[in-house]
Amino acid sequence: MSSVLHAVVEPGFFSSTQVELAATIGGLVAMVASGVGVFTVIRAQAFAGEALGDIGAAGGSSAYLVSIPNLWGFLASTVVAAGAMELIGIQRARGRDLATGIVLGVGFGITALLLYLATTSNSTTGAPVVILFGSLFTISSSILPLVLVLAGITVAILLTLYRPLLLVSISPELAAARGIPVRLVGAAYLIALAVAVALAAETIGAILSTALLVGPAAAALRLTRRPQAAALAAAGIGLGCTWLGMLLAWDSYYWPPNGHGWPVSFFVVTLVLLAYLASGLGRRTRRRRGKA
């Protein structure tokens, strides 16, 4: 077994403290984001998740400018953007798209300005890459407590609101008829979504955060229609894609061109895509067996 691992994994992967930290933070974030993503897919709010991720780049850029951890910037911008979407009209499908589009346009403009200021004021070209596409192996251990707190808050919101949120997501009219505060539940979910997107942006970048949010959830919902089972399956898919992506990124330092390596985010989103495609094949196979 040891010889097989040495043949597949390049030296230093299992002994690196930075890899251990990246695996802890990346794995936790992947599971939380993927679990939230199940409701994102059910509620057809993938566009909102994408918008929050893109807007998060503005927060990450502003955090870089004032020399604080990017996660604080991601968190502040996504929560504020989620609040703006809710105020404009997130409660209806048409209103959701309208609100998301308006906030996204403003966010892109602010992001362009802040990234420009970040690169010119600090004389570095690395900031845009880290903010937009992440750098999991360079994450500081100082943000681990914050990640744990934010992940705990997100999970607590989902567990507390699970039943009303599920009903609101499937049939807002029926939920309102039963006395459920539809808009309040939706707003609470948006907070959970904003936090999940901020966490994902910290690990694989603001631009690619939606892949980790939506991809594993969409694959899981192809495998099962039960929300609880889908959330667990999505968390497992997200965790597996993140850890395997880290392994491939580590090994890529030994690929041509030697010594440069490929970004973790590239491997993670590629593996998420493959998992989604594989889930479709599995569903078709089950249908054929059922007909037979």
C-alpha positions, 0 to 999 in steps of 0.5 A: 500500500505504501509503495502504491501511494509513493507511486501516485503521490509526490513526496511531502504531501502527507507530511506538510503542515500547510497541506493539512491546514488546506485539507481541513479548511478546504474540506470543511468549506466544501461540505458546507457550501455543497450542503447549502448548494442543495437548496440553491439548486432546489430554489433555482438560485444558481444565478444568485450564487454566481452573482454573490461570488463575483461581488465577493471579489470586490470585498476581497479586493478591499480587504487586500487594500487595507491589509486584512484577511480576504475572508473578511472582505468576502464575507462583508460584500456577500452579506451586503449584496444578499441584503440588497437583493432581498430589498430589491425583490428577491421573493419572486422569481422575476424579482430575483433575477432583476435584483441579482442582475442589478447588484451584479453589475454594480459589483463588477464595477466596484471589483474592477476599481478595487483590483486596479487600486490593489495592483497599482498601490502595492506593486504586485500582480498576484492579488487579482489571481488570489482573489479571483481564483484562490490559493488554497495552499497559501491560506493562513492558519489565523483564519481557521477559527473564523472559518469554523465559526462561519461554517457553524453558523451556516449549518445552524441556520440550515438545521433550524430552518430545514422544514420551513425552508424546504416548503418555501423552496418547493411551494411559496404559496403553500408555505404562506398559506400555512403561516410560514413567514416566506420572506423571513425564511428566504432572507435567512437562507440568503444569509447562509448562502452569502456566508457559504459563497464567502467561504468558497471564495476564500478557498477556490476564488470568487469567480469559481466559488459557484462551481463548489456551491452548485456542482456537487449539489446538482450531481447529488440531486441527480442521484437522489431526490430526498433533500437530506440524502442529497445534502449528505451526498453533495457534501461527500462529492464536494469533499472528495473533489476538493481533496483530490484536487489538492492532491493533483495540484501538489503532483502538478509541481512535478509536471512540465513545466517543472516547478510551476504547478497548476492551481488547485481551483482548476482541478476542483472545478474540473472534478466537480464537472466530471462528478456531475457528468458521471451522475447523469450516466448513473441516473440513465443506467438506473432508468434503463434497469428499471425499464428492463 
